[in-house]
Amino acid sequence: MLDLLSIGAIKLDTFILLPDASVACELKTADCKLCIDYGKKIPVAAFVTQIAGSAPNVAVGLGKMGLKTSVMSFMGDDPVYHQAIAFLKQHHVNTTLIKKQKGFHSSAAVVLNFKGESTQLVDHVPHEYRLPPSAPKTKFIHISELGGGYEKLYKDAISLIKKRKIRLSFNPGSIQIHELKPALLQLMSVTEVLFVNMTEARLITKSENGEEIRSIMLKLKALGPHYVVVTDGQNGAFAFDGKQLDHVPMFPGERVEATGAGDAFATGFIGALLKGKKHAEALRWASVNAASVVGAVGPTRGLLSHIDIQRQLKARKSFKSQEV
């Protein structure tokens, strides 16, 4: 029996830390542009490659907590596939549901990091996902970013979840959120934990800027998830079960590179639930895990065990979640 089956894309990320660049902004931070000298050689502080993607990030993170995990994904028939298999096996993640497809190459991204913020150049290779006829027994399924053609997988997942009473954690990708197809809403209706950031939450609920967080959470809760979890960058994060709305600030720490922070947050939250914690405590675990990941380059190097998370919380007893 698995603790969690993580479904989603696997890619090879190349992290480039830029010591010298500039940022040109308009009226809003979201409109800022990263600027480097055109047509010149640019010296960098670091050049690192890692296997990445929400699905493997979460599986590796929960594996560090002593939980049994597996990843279901499709990749190209190339060296990246073999690199991914070796990496996941090294972290005790089951890889039997990772399939390579001839005629395809694996997805990849270049992550330009400047002052802790990441700009990604992404080569995403689409694959059609379907659950295998004999899906492994698992307590949780985690579904993360996918390309087009996700509707069939969502339909398969709904059927399996209802049949086996599996718990679902769901972190939809940008494609799914911008399309807002019925398949997305149908999967949300059987979700135990929905993870989105504040921008995504506003898009899904069609909320105006300035709308209160409780109103947004109520709209998301009405779509069916048992827990709604919304991250809001430096403003911390919120979790709502329909009655109690809790907030946790960012856990203090150095910000080196932010890729995978959301996955680390989800990992901490799911791990806490699997360890029998309430959602207010799960928020604290999630924040500690995310802070540790942004303190290192890449999405998995900073992931913590449940023992390390509890040790950090014990050392900083003032760090609390608070009911809003």
N, C-alpha and C positions, 0 to 999 in steps of 0.2 A: 504493500500500500504506500503510495506516494503521499507526501504532505502537500505538494503543489506541482501541477503541470503548467509550465509557462509557455504561452503560444505567441509567436511573433517573429519579426525579422532579426537576422544576425548579420552584422556587417563588420568590416575592418575599418577602424578609425585611425587616422593619423593626426596626432596632436602637435601643433606648432605654436610655441610660445613666442610671441613677438615682444622684444624689449623696447622697440621704438616704432610708434605709429601715431596717428592722431584720430580724433573723433570729431566729426562735424555734425552738429545738431540743429534741428529746426525748433519748433515750439515745444515738442514733446520728446521725451527720452526714446520712445518707440520709433521715432523718425531719425534717430542718429545713424550716421554712416561711418564705417571704418575706413580710414584712408592710409594708404601706403604709397611709397614712390613708385610710379609707373615706369616699367622698362629697366629697372635696376635690380642688382643683387641685394637682397634683404637679409642681413644677419639675424639669426634666431637664437633664443636662449635655450630651447629644447626641441627635440624632434623625436616623438614617441609613437609607436604603433601598438594598438590593443584591439582585441576582439570586443565588440560592443553591440548595443541594441537593447531595448527595454527587456525583451524576453530573457536573454542570457544574464543581464545585469541582476534581475530579480532572482533568478534561479541560483546564481552564484552567492548572492547576499543571504538568501535563506539557508543555503548550504553551510555558510559560515556560522549560522545559528544552530547547526546540528540537525537540520531538517532535511528530509529526503525530497529531492527535486529532479525534474526532467524538463527538457526543452523540446517543443515541437516547432520545426522550422524547415524552410526550403532554401537551398543555396545553390550556387553554380558549381559546376564540375571543374574546380580549380584549386590552387594551393591554399586559398583562404578557407575553403571547406575543411581541409586537413588541419589547418592551424586552429580553427574553431573547435574541432573535435578534441584535439590534444589539450587545448586550454580548458575546456569544460570538464574533461575527465580529470585533469589535474585538480579541479575544485570539486570533485566527487559529484558532478551533475550527470545524470543519465542522458545519453545522446542517441538512443536507438530510434527516436522519432525525428531526427534531423536527416533529411533526404537531399541528395545532390541531383541536379537535373542537367542532363547533357544539353549542350547548345546554349547554356546560360553562363554568365559570370556572376560572382557574388557581389552584393551591394558593398559600397565603400563610401567613406566621407573624409574630408579634410577639415579639421577643426582649428580655426585660427583664434588663439586666445590672447587677449590684450587686457590687462588690468582686471583679470578675473571674469571677464565676459567673453562668451564664445560666439563666433560666427562660423557657420557650417556650410561647406560646399559638398553637396550630397549627390551621389550616383545611386539611386534606388532602383533595384531590379524587381519588377512586379512578379509575383507568383500567386497562383490560385490555391488557397488553403482549404482543405477538407479534413475533418477528423477521421482517423483510421477506423475501419469497422470494429476493431477490438481495442478501443481506447483503454489505457491502463487505469486501474482503480486509484483514485486520488481524493483527498479531502477538499482541496481547493483547485480551481482552474484560474489562471491569471491570463487575461487577453490584453495585449498591448498594441502598439502601432503595427498597422498592416497597410499594404497598398490597395489597389482596386480589386474588385472581385471578392470582397470580404463577406458579402451577404450570405453566401452558402455556408461559410464557416459559422457565422452567427446563428444560422438556423440549426446547424448540427449541434452547436453548443447548448442552445436552449433545450433541445430534445434530450440531450445527455444529462443536463443539470436537473431537469424535472424527473427524469427516470431514476437517477441514482441519488438524488438529493445532495448534489455537490454544491459547495459554496463557491461563488464567483467573485473575483476581484477584477475590475475592468478599468483600464486606462486607455480610452479611445485616442486614436491618432488624429492629426490635423485634417486628413482627408475625410474621415468619418464625421468629424464635427462640422466641417464646412458644408458637407453634402446633406447632413441631417436627414438621412433616409429613414423610412419606417423600421428597417432592420436594426438601426442603432437604438431606437427607442424601445423596440421589442426586447433587445438584449439587456438594456438598462432595467427593464421591468422584472428581471430574474436575478439582478445583481445584488450581492451582499455589500460590497464596498466599491463605490464609484470614486475614482481619483481624477480630478481635473485641476487645472490652474485657474486663477481668477478670470483671465481673458477668455478661456474656454467656457467657463461657467456662464459668463455673460452672453456668449454667442449661443449656447444651447438654450438658455432661458429667454433670450432676446431682451435682456435687461439693459436699462439705461445706465450711463455712467453716474455714479453717485447714489445708486439704489442701495439700500441697506443690505448687509450681509445676510441677515435673517430672512429677508424677503427672497433673496437669490437661493438660499438653502431650501426654503420651503418649496420653491418651484422645482428644484432638482429632486427633492424628496418625493414630490408628487409623481415623478416619472417611475418610481418603484424601488430604487435601491434602499437597502436597510440602513446603511451608513453612507453619508455624503461627505467626502473629504476634499477640501479646496485649499490649495497652496497659493500664497500671495507674496512670493518673493521675500523681500526684507521686512514685510509686514507680518510674517509668520504664516500660520495655517489654521484652518478651522475644521471641525468634525461635528456632524449633526446626525442624531438618530431619530429625529421627528419630535423629540421632546427637549433634549438637552443639547445646547449649542456650546461647544468648547473652543477656546482659542489657545494656541501656544506660540510664543515668540520664536524667532530664530535662536538656535543654540549658539552661543558665542564660539568663535574660532576663526582661524585664518582662511581667507578665500583665495585659493590659487587658481582653480580651474573648475567651472561649474557643470560640465557635462555629466549627466547621470544623477544629478541632485534629486530630481523628481522620482527616479527609479529607486534611489536609496531611501527616500522618504516612504514610498509605497512598501518597500521591503521591511522597513522598521515597523510600520503599522500592521502589515499582515503577520509578521513574525510575532508581534505582541499578542495579536488575536489568537494565533495558533498556540501560544504559550498560556492562554487563558486570561489575558488582561482585558480590562474594559477600554472603551474607545478613548477616554480622557488620558489614560496611561499610554495607550498606543500612540497618541499624538506626541508624547514626550520621547518615546523610543524613536519615532520617525524623525523628529527634529535632530536628535543626537546623531543618527546615522547619516542624514543628509549633510550635516555640518562636517562630519569626518570625511565624506567623499569630496566635498569641494576644497578640502585642504590638501588634496593630492591631484596629480595629473591623471585624467581618465576616470571612467565610471565605476571601477571595481576595486582599485587599490586601497581605497579608504574605507571599504565596507567593514562593519564591525560584527563581532559575535554578540549574542545576547548577554553574555557575561561582561564583555567590555562596555556595552551600552548601560547596563545596570551599575557598573563601577563608576562610569562618568556621571550618571545621575546621582549616585550616592555622594560623590565628591562635590557636586553642586546642588545642594539641597534646596536652594532658593529658586531653582528653575522649575516652574510649575505650569500646568495648564490651568486655565481659568474659565469658569462658565460665564458666557456672555448674556 
